[in-house]
């Protein structure tokens, strides 16, 4: 006796309902995956394009018990305006100084040494972040 066939030949009876459902799920998955990739790409582009001011803290030096000098390098679009926030911390980690430094000049790269006043002796200085104004200056 021959073995019992479990599947019917596809060429004779067409695709089964499971195969049609699998194909539909693959199509839906591919469309959703492409949409997710497009959304991630859009958010990434918007984030990078929206960064109109970036800065780097080159070095800092505690010059007195109540001040720190910070060397800041700023890169921005020529028409961009905004500010960068600097802060200083004491030995215990508490914030002892904070200052917003504005950048309104029509330069794309600015090297500036800024004095940050502190309430007690600082042990560090850091760049908290930079924020661009909402539009070009006008």
ZIGIUR-V464600 format. One record per residue. N is the residue number from 1. RES is the residue in one small letter. PSI is psi in whole degrees, -180 to 180 (999 if undefined). OMEGA is omega in whole degrees, 0 to 359 (999 if undefined). BURIAL is 1 if it has 9 or more other ideal C-beta (glycine too) atoms within 8 Angstrom, else 0. Layout:
BEGIN
n=[N & N]
res=[RES & RES]
psi=[PSI & PSI]
omega=[OMEGA & OMEGA]
burial=[BURIAL & BURIAL]
END
This chain:
BEGIN
n=[1 & 2 & 3 & 4 & 5 & 6 & 7 & 8 & 9 & 10 & 11 & 12 & 13 & 14 & 15 & 16 & 17 & 18 & 19 & 20 & 21 & 22 & 23 & 24 & 25 & 26 & 27 & 28 & 29 & 30 & 31 & 32 & 33 & 34 & 35 & 36 & 37 & 38 & 39 & 40 & 41 & 42 & 43 & 44 & 45 & 46 & 47 & 48 & 49 & 50 & 51 & 52 & 53 & 54 & 55 & 56 & 57 & 58 & 59 & 60 & 61 & 62 & 63 & 64 & 65 & 66 & 67 & 68 & 69 & 70 & 71 & 72 & 73 & 74 & 75 & 76 & 77 & 78 & 79 & 80 & 81 & 82 & 83 & 84 & 85 & 86 & 87 & 88 & 89 & 90 & 91 & 92 & 93 & 94 & 95 & 96 & 97 & 98 & 99 & 100 & 101 & 102 & 103 & 104 & 105 & 106 & 107 & 108 & 109 & 110 & 111 & 112 & 113 & 114 & 115 & 116 & 117 & 118 & 119 & 120 & 121 & 122 & 123 & 124 & 125 & 126 & 127 & 128 & 129 & 130 & 131 & 132 & 133 & 134 & 135 & 136 & 137 & 138]
res=[x & x & x & x & x & x & x & x & x & x & x & x & x & x & x & x & x & x & x & x & x & x & x & x & x & x & x & x & x & x & x & x & x & x & x & x & x & x & x & x & x & x & x & x & x & x & x & x & x & x & x & x & x & x & x & x & x & x & x & x & x & x & x & x & x & x & x & x & x & x & x & x & x & x & x & x & x & x & x & x & x & x & x & x & x & x & x & x & x & x & x & x & x & x & x & x & x & x & x & x & x & x & x & x & x & x & x & x & x & x & x & x & x & x & x & x & x & x & x & x & x & x & x & x & x & x & x & x & x & x & x & x & x & x & x & x & x & x]
psi=[146 & 161 & 148 & 130 & 135 & -27 & 147 & 149 & 127 & -31 & -24 & -39 & -1 & -176 & 152 & 168 & -35 & -41 & -40 & -40 & -41 & -41 & -41 & -41 & -37 & -40 & -47 & -42 & -41 & -42 & -45 & -39 & -43 & -40 & -41 & -43 & -41 & -40 & -44 & -43 & -42 & -46 & -40 & -45 & -44 & -39 & -48 & -42 & -29 & -14 & 92 & -15 & 128 & 152 & 163 & 133 & 111 & -52 & 164 & 156 & 127 & 111 & -19 & 175 & -19 & 19 & 152 & 136 & 132 & 129 & 118 & 135 & 122 & 135 & 132 & 167 & 150 & -38 & -1 & 143 & 156 & -160 & 159 & 142 & 125 & 147 & 158 & 146 & 153 & -180 & -38 & 0 & -7 & 149 & 127 & -5 & 147 & 141 & 137 & 127 & 119 & 148 & 101 & 0 & 158 & 47 & 152 & -18 & 127 & 126 & 122 & 139 & 124 & 138 & 126 & 115 & 141 & 158 & -30 & 179 & 130 & 153 & -5 & 163 & 146 & 156 & 114 & -31 & 170 & 147 & 128 & 146 & 164 & -27 & 176 & 150 & 146 & 999]
omega=[181 & 179 & 181 & 179 & 180 & 182 & 178 & 179 & 183 & 181 & 183 & 187 & 181 & 181 & 177 & 180 & 179 & 180 & 178 & 179 & 178 & 180 & 179 & 178 & 178 & 179 & 179 & 179 & 179 & 179 & 179 & 177 & 178 & 177 & 178 & 178 & 178 & 179 & 178 & 177 & 179 & 179 & 178 & 179 & 180 & 179 & 181 & 181 & 181 & 179 & 182 & 177 & 173 & 183 & 177 & 176 & 184 & 178 & 176 & 182 & 175 & 184 & 178 & 179 & 184 & 178 & 178 & 174 & 184 & 175 & 186 & 175 & 184 & 174 & 184 & 170 & 182 & 183 & 183 & 173 & 180 & 183 & 174 & 181 & 176 & 174 & 182 & 182 & 177 & 181 & 182 & 178 & 180 & 179 & 181 & 178 & 179 & 179 & 172 & 180 & 182 & 176 & 182 & 182 & 182 & 177 & 180 & 178 & 183 & 172 & 184 & 173 & 186 & 174 & 181 & 180 & 182 & 179 & 175 & 181 & 181 & 175 & 178 & 173 & 182 & 175 & 181 & 179 & 179 & 181 & 177 & 173 & 189 & 180 & 179 & 181 & 185 & 999]
burial=[0 & 0 & 0 & 0 & 0 & 0 & 0 & 0 & 0 & 1 & 0 & 0 & 0 & 0 & 0 & 0 & 0 & 0 & 1 & 1 & 0 & 0 & 0 & 0 & 0 & 0 & 0 & 0 & 0 & 0 & 0 & 0 & 0 & 0 & 0 & 0 & 0 & 0 & 0 & 0 & 0 & 0 & 0 & 0 & 0 & 0 & 0 & 0 & 0 & 0 & 0 & 0 & 1 & 0 & 1 & 0 & 1 & 0 & 0 & 1 & 0 & 1 & 0 & 0 & 0 & 0 & 1 & 1 & 1 & 1 & 1 & 1 & 1 & 1 & 0 & 1 & 0 & 0 & 0 & 1 & 1 & 1 & 1 & 1 & 1 & 1 & 1 & 1 & 1 & 1 & 0 & 0 & 0 & 0 & 0 & 1 & 1 & 1 & 1 & 0 & 1 & 0 & 1 & 0 & 0 & 0 & 0 & 0 & 0 & 1 & 0 & 1 & 0 & 1 & 1 & 1 & 0 & 1 & 0 & 0 & 1 & 1 & 0 & 0 & 1 & 1 & 1 & 0 & 0 & 1 & 1 & 1 & 0 & 0 & 0 & 0 & 0 & 0]
END
